[in-house]
Amino acid sequence: MSPTSSRDAAPVFAGVVFLFGGMAILAGAPRPAALTLVVLAWACGALWRIGSIDGQRLRIDPWWLFLLVGAGALRQAQTVGPDAEEGLMRAMAGAVIGFLVGAVPLVIAEAFGRRWPFQPGDVLLFAALGWLLGPWGLLWALPVGSASALARHALVQRRRGRSWLQGHVPLGPGMAVGAALVLAVTALDRAGLGLG
């Protein structure tokens, strides 16, 4: 997908999903349930495209990243009443932690003249995931995502006949898996179908 088609596809996808959510509300579906499904569809669709584009081109697409941030904003907007401020603070704390998790290693590597362990797009992805999931969700998604990214890299390198120690590891596909799992568990818990 080229940058131009990605720029067009992300807003179209967001609009179609939001339209279906609105139609579900008009058809009598409870508003919180419909908005939760819109958030899940936006987030999972954005994660899918971020992961696939990064896996193919080693690039985090900003248009799908904006959609992921929009899903996080809508998720926080669902919180009404006295919990609204707490939800916003949780999202902001997650974004700051995600940014620091990516930016601090870049600053340290630059200070010592080393190769960057991440790219700036990965830092923005961590911040967006923190905004969507909050700090605790991010702290679960990062290790699951890292393990998934390394496993995918090892499989791709094996298929190419290379050592898994060679080449760049695209973090997008693994982080998409980790974030989707945390988001699904959170959604099930909110729906009363939690695992615990």
N, C-alpha and C positions, 0 to 999 in steps of 0.2 A: 504494500500500500504506500503510495507516494505521499509526501507531506501535504500536497494539495487535496488529495482524496481523503486523507485522514482528517484534515481540517473540515471538510464537508461531512464526513461520516459521523464524527463524534456528536455534533449538534443535532443531526438528523436522528441518530439513535436515541439521544436524550429526549428529544421531542416526541418521538413515537412511544417510548416507554411512559413518559409523563401523560401522554394522551390516553393510553390504555389505563393508567391509574385513575385518571379523571373519569373515564367511562365506567370503570368499576365502581367508583363512588356514586356516580349518577344511577347506576343499576342497583344500588342498595348495599354495597359492600361497606363495612365499617371503615371510616376514614383512616384510623391508625394502621389497620391491616393493609389497606391499599398503599399508603405511603411507605410502609415497611417494605412491601414488594417492589415499589419503585426504587427505593434505596438499594435493595439487594440487586435488582436488575442493572441499575446504573453502575454500582460498584463491581459486580462480577463481569459485566460487559467491558468496563474500562480495564479491569485487571487482566482479562483475557487478551485484549488488544495490546496493552502495555507489555505483557509477557511475550506475546508472539512477535511483536515488532522488535523488542530488545533481543530476543533469541535469534532473530534473523539478521539484524543490522547493528547490534550493540548500541542501541539508541533508545532513550526514553522519549516517547512522543508527547509533546506538551499538551496537545488537544485532548488526549485521553487522560492525561494527568489532571487537567482542569475538570473533566467530568468526574474523576475520582474525588476531587476536592468538593465538587458540587454535591456528590452523594453524601459526603461527610457533613456538609452544611445542612442538607435536608434532614439527615439523621438527627442532628442537634436541634433543628427547628421543630422536630416532633415532640421534643421535651417541652412541656408547658408547665406553668405554675412555678412553685419554688425551686424545682430542679433545673430550670432553664439556665440559670447562672452557673450551676455546678456542671451541667453538660458542656457549656461553652468553655469553662475553665479546663475541663478534662480534655476537650479537643485541642485547645491551645497548648496545654502541657504536653500532650502527645506529639503535636507538631514540632514543638521546641526540642523535645527529646529525640525525635526522629532526625531533625536537622543536625543536632549535635553528634548523634551516633555516626552520621556520615561526614560532617564537616571537620570534626576534631582530627580524625586520622589523616584527612587531606592536608590540614594545616601542619601537622607534625611531620608528614612526609615531605612537604614543601620546605619546611625549616631545615631538615636534614639532607635535602637534595636527593631524596629517594623517589622512586616511581609511585604515583598515586595508587592507593589500594582500591579506590572507587572513582567514578567519574561524577562530575557535578549533577548530571541527570539522576544518578542513583541517590544522591543526597536529597534532591527534591522528591524523589519517590519515597524515601524514608519519612520525610516530613509529611507528605500527603497521606501515607499510611497511618502515621501517628494522629493526624487530624481526623481520619475516618474511624480508627479503632480506639483511640485514647492511649494513655501510657501503658496500662497493663495489657491491653490487647496487642499493642506494638511489641512489648517485651516477649509475648508468646509468639507473635508472627515472625519476628526476626530470626530466632534459631531454627524454626521449622522451615522458613524460607531459605535460609542459608544452606541447610542440609539438602533441601530440594534442588537448589541451584547447583550445588556440587555434584549431586547424584546425576542430574541431567547432563552436566558438563562431562562427567566421566563416561556416560553412555554415548554421547555424541562423539567424543574423542575416540572411544573404542571402535565405533562404527567407521570412523575415518582412518583407523589403524595407527593412531598416535597415542602417546602417553597422556594420561589425564593431568599430568603436571604441566603440560604445554598449553599455550593459548590463553585467551581471555575468558573469564567466566561471566556470562551475562546474568546479572542478578534478577532482572525483571521476571523471568518465568518462575523462578523459585519463590520470590517474594509474592507473586500473584497467588501461588498455591497456599503459602502460609497465611496470607491475609484473607483469602477466601475461606479457609478452614476456620479461622478465628471468627470471622463475620458470620459464618453459618452456625457455629456453636452459640454465639451471642444471640442470634435471631431465634434459635430454638429455645434458648433460655428465656428470652422475653415472651415467647409464645406459650411458655409453661411446659415445654417439652424437653427441658434441659437434661443433660446427661448425669447431673449430680443429684 
